[in-house]
Amino acid sequence: MFWTQVNAYQTNAYDDVNRVQYLTNAGSVRSRGVEVESTLIPLRGLTLNINGSYNDVSYLSYKDAPCPPEVSLAPGAPASCDLTGHQVVGASKWIGNANGEIQMEPE
């Protein structure tokens, strides 16, 4: 389990007019959740790994943020948005992975 708060968080923003990315100060971000990982060896030489995580990550304070494209491209769009309380852009809530390995014994 984890619970982390980052103050003075910086994130990337995109200027659609000039087609450039730049850093912006996003205030504070909180990330809390849980990670689980397991390794199974059901047969000799066979290893199975699974892991997953739930991450509830949101801006605690992000006023005057660049608006997301669905807002900024609309007619009469505001110059900036308040993303306080919104999920951090690009951060997945759920992540899962599975893999396996087979090791053959030499004859």
Backbone as numpy.savetxt, mean C-alpha at the origin, in Angstrom:
# Nx Ny Nz CAx CAy CAz Cx Cy Cz
1.13 -8.72 14.37 0.29 -7.55 14.37 1.18 -6.32 14.37
0.68 -5.24 13.78 1.48 -4.02 13.75 0.55 -2.80 13.80
1.11 -1.72 14.30 0.44 -0.43 14.38 1.54 0.61 14.30
1.59 1.35 13.23 2.67 2.31 13.00 2.10 3.65 12.59
2.69 4.72 13.10 2.31 6.06 12.66 3.57 6.75 12.16
3.46 7.36 10.98 4.58 8.08 10.39 4.18 9.54 10.27
4.96 10.41 10.90 4.73 11.84 10.79 5.66 12.41 9.71
5.30 13.51 9.12 6.07 14.14 8.04 6.23 13.17 6.86
5.15 12.44 6.55 5.13 11.48 5.44 5.19 12.22 4.11
5.97 11.70 3.18 6.03 12.28 1.84 5.54 11.25 0.83
4.86 11.72 -0.20 4.33 10.84 -1.22 4.50 11.48 -2.59
4.38 10.68 -3.62 4.47 11.19 -4.99 3.14 11.74 -5.45
3.20 12.80 -6.22 2.01 13.36 -6.88 2.35 13.52 -8.35
1.33 13.61 -9.17 1.53 13.71 -10.60 0.85 14.97 -11.12
1.60 15.75 -11.86 1.06 16.95 -12.51 0.71 16.57 -13.94
-0.59 16.44 -14.21 -1.07 15.97 -15.50 -0.79 16.98 -16.61
-0.79 18.25 -16.28 -0.55 19.29 -17.29 0.89 19.25 -17.78
1.84 19.22 -16.84 3.26 19.21 -17.20 3.85 17.81 -17.34
3.05 16.81 -16.99 3.46 15.40 -17.08 4.73 15.10 -16.30
4.75 15.53 -15.04 5.89 15.27 -14.17 5.38 14.79 -12.82
6.22 14.01 -12.14 5.94 13.60 -10.77 6.76 14.46 -9.83
6.21 14.68 -8.64 6.95 15.46 -7.64 6.57 14.96 -6.25
7.42 15.27 -5.27 7.14 14.90 -3.88 6.26 15.94 -3.22
5.36 15.47 -2.39 4.50 16.36 -1.63 4.46 15.90 -0.18
4.35 16.83 0.75 4.25 16.50 2.17 2.82 16.13 2.48
2.65 14.93 3.03 1.30 14.40 3.26 0.90 14.41 4.72
1.63 15.04 5.59 1.25 15.06 7.01 1.54 13.72 7.67
0.52 13.11 8.29 0.69 11.87 9.04 -0.06 10.72 8.39
0.53 9.52 8.54 -0.06 8.29 8.01 -0.06 7.25 9.13
-1.16 6.48 9.22 -1.22 5.39 10.19 -1.43 4.08 9.44
-0.64 3.08 9.79 -0.76 1.75 9.21 -0.94 0.75 10.34
-2.00 -0.04 10.26 -2.25 -1.06 11.28 -2.80 -2.30 10.60
-2.43 -3.45 11.13 -2.90 -4.67 10.52 -2.24 -5.90 11.11
-2.26 -6.95 10.30 -1.73 -8.24 10.75 -1.10 -8.96 9.56
-0.04 -9.70 9.84 0.62 -10.53 8.84 0.67 -11.95 9.36
0.47 -12.90 8.44 0.52 -14.32 8.80 1.38 -15.03 7.76
2.23 -15.93 8.24 3.09 -16.69 7.34 3.17 -18.12 7.85
3.14 -19.07 6.92 3.22 -20.47 7.31 4.01 -21.26 6.28
4.76 -22.24 6.76 5.49 -23.16 5.89 5.02 -24.57 6.21
4.66 -25.30 5.17 4.19 -26.67 5.33 5.13 -27.60 4.58
5.42 -28.76 5.17 6.22 -29.79 4.51 5.39 -31.07 4.53
4.45 -31.21 3.57 3.56 -32.37 3.59 4.25 -33.67 3.18
5.28 -33.58 2.35 6.03 -34.75 1.89 7.52 -34.42 1.90
8.32 -35.41 2.02 9.77 -35.21 1.98 10.15 -34.59 0.63
10.86 -33.47 0.66 11.28 -32.79 -0.56 10.30 -31.76 -1.08
9.11 -31.68 -0.48 8.10 -30.71 -0.92 7.87 -29.68 0.19
8.08 -28.42 -0.12 7.86 -27.33 0.83 6.84 -26.37 0.23
5.81 -26.05 0.98 4.78 -25.09 0.57 4.81 -23.90 1.53
4.81 -22.70 0.97 4.81 -21.48 1.77 3.57 -20.65 1.43
2.93 -20.14 2.44 1.81 -19.21 2.23 1.97 -18.04 3.18
1.56 -16.87 2.72 1.57 -15.71 3.61 0.49 -14.75 3.15
0.06 -13.94 4.06 -0.95 -12.95 3.75 -0.91 -11.82 4.76
-1.47 -10.70 4.36 -1.51 -9.57 5.28 -2.74 -8.72 5.02
-3.20 -8.09 6.09 -4.25 -7.08 6.03 -3.62 -5.80 6.53
-3.72 -4.72 5.74 -3.09 -3.46 6.10 -4.10 -2.33 5.94
-4.54 -1.79 7.06 -5.45 -0.63 7.06 -4.57 0.61 7.20
-4.27 1.24 6.06 -3.36 2.39 6.07 -4.09 3.60 5.50
-4.08 4.68 6.27 -4.80 5.88 5.84 -4.06 7.14 6.28
-4.39 8.23 5.60 -3.83 9.53 5.94 -4.54 10.05 7.19
-3.79 10.35 8.24 -4.37 10.96 9.42 -4.56 12.46 9.21
-3.70 13.02 8.38 -3.77 14.44 8.07 -3.14 14.66 6.70
-3.95 15.10 5.73 -3.41 15.39 4.39 -4.32 16.42 3.73
-4.23 17.64 4.23 -5.00 18.74 3.66 -4.23 19.34 2.49
-4.91 19.97 1.61 -4.31 20.58 0.41 -3.55 19.56 -0.43
-4.08 18.34 -0.50 -3.47 17.28 -1.31 -3.85 17.44 -2.77
-2.98 16.98 -3.67 -3.38 16.96 -5.07 -4.58 16.02 -5.22
-5.57 16.45 -5.95 -6.78 15.63 -6.11 -6.49 14.44 -7.01
-7.15 13.30 -6.74 -6.98 12.14 -7.61 -7.56 12.43 -8.99
-7.12 11.70 -10.03 -7.57 11.98 -11.40 -9.08 12.00 -11.58
-9.80 11.13 -10.89 -11.26 11.11 -11.05 -11.92 12.40 -10.58
-11.21 13.17 -9.74 -11.72 14.46 -9.28 -11.10 15.59 -10.10
-9.79 15.55 -10.27 -9.08 16.67 -10.90 -9.40 16.83 -12.39
-9.83 15.78 -13.05 -10.12 15.88 -14.47 -11.57 16.27 -14.76
-12.37 16.37 -13.72 -13.78 16.76 -13.90 -13.89 18.27 -14.10
-14.89 18.71 -14.88 -15.08 20.16 -15.05 -15.34 20.85 -13.70
-14.70 21.98 -13.49 -14.88 22.73 -12.24 -14.22 22.08 -11.04
-13.20 21.26 -11.27 -12.52 20.55 -10.18 -11.82 21.52 -9.24
-11.77 21.18 -7.94 -11.05 22.04 -6.99 -9.54 21.96 -7.23
-8.83 22.97 -6.77 -7.37 23.01 -6.94 -6.68 21.99 -6.05
-7.28 21.67 -4.90 -6.71 20.67 -3.99 -7.83 19.95 -3.25
-7.50 18.83 -2.64 -8.47 18.02 -1.92 -7.97 17.74 -0.50
-8.88 17.43 0.39 -8.53 16.99 1.74 -8.66 15.47 1.77
-7.53 14.77 1.81 -7.54 13.31 1.81 -7.43 12.73 3.22
-7.59 13.55 4.24 -7.56 13.08 5.62 -8.61 11.98 5.79
-8.18 10.83 6.35 -9.07 9.71 6.57 -9.19 8.76 5.39
-8.64 9.12 4.23 -8.70 8.25 3.05 -7.54 7.26 3.05
-7.73 6.15 2.35 -6.68 5.15 2.21 -5.51 5.73 1.42
-4.29 5.37 1.82 -3.09 5.83 1.13 -3.08 5.27 -0.29
-2.81 6.14 -1.24 -2.81 5.76 -2.65 -1.76 4.68 -2.91
-2.14 3.62 -3.59 -1.22 2.56 -3.96 -0.98 1.51 -2.90
-1.62 1.64 -1.73 -1.43 0.67 -0.65 -2.59 -0.32 -0.65
-2.30 -1.57 -0.87 -3.33 -2.61 -0.89 -3.74 -2.97 0.53
-5.04 -3.19 0.72 -5.52 -3.64 2.04 -5.20 -5.10 2.26
-5.36 -5.92 1.24 -5.13 -7.36 1.33 -4.03 -7.79 0.37
-3.11 -8.61 0.86 -2.05 -9.17 0.03 -1.89 -10.64 0.41
-1.77 -11.50 -0.58 -1.56 -12.91 -0.33 -0.58 -13.49 -1.33
0.21 -14.44 -0.88 1.19 -15.11 -1.73 1.25 -16.58 -1.37
1.53 -17.40 -2.37 1.74 -18.83 -2.15 2.84 -19.29 -3.10
3.69 -20.16 -2.63 4.71 -20.75 -3.49 5.10 -22.12 -2.97
5.76 -22.85 -3.81 6.19 -24.19 -3.43 7.55 -24.50 -4.01
8.19 -25.51 -3.42 9.51 -25.93 -3.88 9.59 -27.45 -3.78
10.08 -28.03 -4.86 10.29 -29.48 -4.86 11.80 -29.72 -5.00
12.35 -30.52 -4.09 13.76 -30.89 -4.16 13.84 -32.38 -4.44
14.38 -32.68 -5.59 14.51 -34.09 -5.98 15.84 -34.63 -5.43
15.78 -35.83 -4.89 16.99 -36.47 -4.38 17.74 -37.12 -5.53
19.08 -36.98 -5.55 19.85 -37.63 -6.62 19.74 -39.14 -6.54
19.74 -39.78 -7.72 19.63 -41.24 -7.75 20.97 -41.89 -7.61
